[in-house]
Every structure is written in structure tokens, then in C-alpha cells.
Amino acid sequence: MDKAKLMLAVRCYGDSNQPSLVLLHGFLGDKADWHDLMPRLSRHFHCVCIDLPGHGASPHIELVSPGFEQVAQLIQQTLAGIHIDKLHLLGYSLGGRIALHLAKLFPAQLLSVTLESCHPGLTTEAEKHARLQSDQQWHQLLTTCPMSTFLARWYQQGVFADLSKVARSRLIERRQHNNPAALGAIYLATSLGLQQDLSIIPNQSAIKWHYFVGKDDSKFSNLAQAWQQQASITLHYFDNVGHNVHLANGQAFCERLIQQLIQDTQ
């Protein structure tokens, strides 16, 4: 396929005359992760749900390393292909880190940015080295073991400790269809160990920045508090949920998001 014409898989909801809201899922996810939110969000926005490279129906792409800017450019190219040039941007976890790179590369296109459980970047070479080593081990597991084995271990990580046994089993079943080779191509290329510290990006634009985090996710709650000390971001805490707020409490997530984005555009 001609890379100049390459587009990622997209599903749109709502009236295209409404303000556009582009949604980027996390690692292992796809555009269907946002499906349950669409009845609410599509009343107010033209929702554009994108599959990241190697996920869902998007193509398996061998990325350069680091691959953040390449992924951001593919997203921008995809949006241009469906004639979207101004947008609210929402990214969860890996999708949030990609959103930061979109904001860095294409700031004029953004109306607002909302990050959910997203890391702005490690600050020391020691931290980056340790994370890259850890991600290399995960990559080895991903590309050599059955998908079920990888998923069972992945969702035992501390950041997913709030998941019930039933919720964890549902996620594992839902992710079984993923292509390990396709995921592997984006996983290392977008390792947090390769990412620049982008914590200053919100201060470089006049748009509103929001950060959604579950109170039960102590790691990212603490990270968000520290980030707010140096960047122009508004924190939004959600009770009784952990890392994946929109999955655990979609109603509260949508209500807060709609309220904030409507205020931002008034």
C-alpha cells in the first residue's frame, strides 16, 4: 500500500455539522472501546473513533523507533482524508501519549485536549532505561507466547488492580482477537522509555487541557497532581474507579466531558 495514501480505520457517530471529537484508545484496544459512550457523546459532537496502527481494522505498520510522530502524522492524514481540520481530542493511556504528540505537531487544529490516565513522559535517563528494558520483556512475551498468556499477565499489573475477576476476564476475552505481530510493531516503537518528556506541551497553547483520572489509580493520580504543578491542565477525579475511567463509569465520564467541552467553546 502506498504510504502517502495510507489511512487508519475510523468509525464516525453523530452529525458532522457538530464540533468534532476525535477519540484515541489505549494499547490493546480499538475504536469499539468507545461504543458505549456514543449514544451520549454523539448528541453533542461528531465523534471520530480511530484504530491506532496494528489495532482493530487498521493496518499492520512497521514503525520507525521512536514512532510517536509517525503515528501522529498517520492520524492527521486520516483526519484530513475525511475533511476534519478542527477538533477536540481525547486520548486514553497510549492514546493520550499519542494525543500529546498531535498537540506538539499540529496545535492549530485543536480546540481542546482531554487526557485520561496518560503519562507525559519520564524525566531521567535511568527511568527511561528501566522502562525500555521492561517493555522489551513484555514485547518478548507478546511475540512468543499465546495471546491468552500475554493478556492474563498484562492485566495482572498493578495499574489494573481495581478490576474485578469478572471485568478482567471480559477484557481478556475481548482482546483475544488481536494480532501479536501487529501489536508488537507499535508497542516498542511507542515505549514510554523512548518518549520525550512532554509535560510542558499544555503551556505552549491557549486551548483548554483536561486530565481525567480515577481516584483508585494512585499511580496516575499522583502523577497528575505533580504534572498540574507545572502545566496548565485541569484535573478531574472520579470516585470508585481506577485506570480506565470511561470503561468503569461511562455515564460520569460522558457527563463531565460534555460539560467541560461545551464550556470550553462558549
Disulfide bonds with the S-S distance in Angstrom:
none
